Amino acid sequence: MKYNKKIDELTKYQMPTKFSDQKNFLNCDLNESLFPIPKSILNLSLEAEGISGYPRNRLPLITQEIGKYNQVSEKNILVYNGSDSALQAIFEGFCDDETRVLTFAPDYTQVETFIRLKTHKIYKLIDPAPLSNESISEANFDDIDLVYFSNPCNPTGKVIKQEIILNWVDKNSKTLFIVDEAYFEFYGQSLAGQVSNYENLIITRTFSKAFGLAGLRLGYVITNENIINILDKFRNEKNVTNLAIQAGLISLKELTHLEKNLIELDLSRKIFYDHLDPRILTPKSYANFVLIKCRDSEIVMKELQKQEIMARDRSMLTNLENCIRITLGPKSVVEKVLSILNQHAI
Ligand SMILES: Cc1ncc(COP(=O)(O)O)c(C=O)c1O
């Protein structure tokens, strides 16, 4: 049987599953929202047509609302069933055997499988000090066709300033820049308003993090109309579910819920940094998670599990030996996490 031999070289992206289905466990391992889901979404019920029918005219509706939320034209938005699907589509459309792709390290590892399925020519720009507050600011994009990085960065939570990114985009007009803004809402700064000014800038976004809809799968691309037209040619409009669209529409209508959670998360981040033992290394995070350096990450992971908290050991990533990433949520979660870290991470 013939198949794409590049599959043999892939490393499967592993979703942590251990304990995560146990009700009393706190899932602080995948940066999902830990805040309550609004009743209006919990009570959502699909009419028969929403179950038996494809999204049809609901897709333009959510596209319009996403445009308004980002203060860009709906012509600059393309909706997908999750931002991972959007990213995979981008690599599908803009990458072949000859494409030279640069990704940052450490960064979001899931995209590696999308890229490696298309090209072997993948290069890394390594953050020499991922635990410091300094972000990558110098880069050489000569001979690079495509660049991907997340901003804020998963797993460090650090950000690269807009002026730096725009300078890169401006000076390297033959290189396509994909900026993954999955954690935008926790940071508050976006390049969305810039997409029409550049031919080579794509932003991806999601409802999975700040909006708390990870299980429903809703994400989107913000880019110029030319790239939208390319991606739209092979996008399968049937892939976004009616339930996800309905939940997305409610989330955008009831933005006070999001705003309340963001204020609470801001407070949680502050409590975390104010009370974390200063001997524990951690970069300042602009996302809903923190990365911390432990003396021995295995010991800390075991302690967290004993206290029914799931976290993500990131030790295998570049320059992150003994580092754990933990999702933050309401104050009660942060207090529980802090007491374990201050006792066991040093
Ligand atoms: C940087 C980044 N991009 C994308 C995603 C995936 O988002 P979605 O649920 O929209 O596919 C994640 C999820 O952890 C992420 O960390």
The ligand as a Gaussian input file, in Angstrom:
#p B3LYP/6-31G(d) Opt

LIG

0 1
 C       -0.187000      28.130000      20.487000
 C       -1.395000      27.288000      20.249000
 N       -1.987000      27.325000      19.054000
 C       -3.080000      26.584000      18.790000
 C       -3.616000      25.742000      19.743000
 C       -4.788000      24.887000      19.390000
 O       -5.976000      25.603000      19.407000
 P       -7.325000      24.999000      18.858000
 O       -8.021000      24.354000      20.006000
 O       -8.052000      26.195000      18.345000
 O       -7.013000      24.035000      17.770000
 C       -3.021000      25.651000      21.006000
 C       -3.549000      24.741000      22.022000
 O       -2.956000      24.442000      23.006000
 C       -1.881000      26.452000      21.263000
 O       -1.249000      26.409000      22.435000

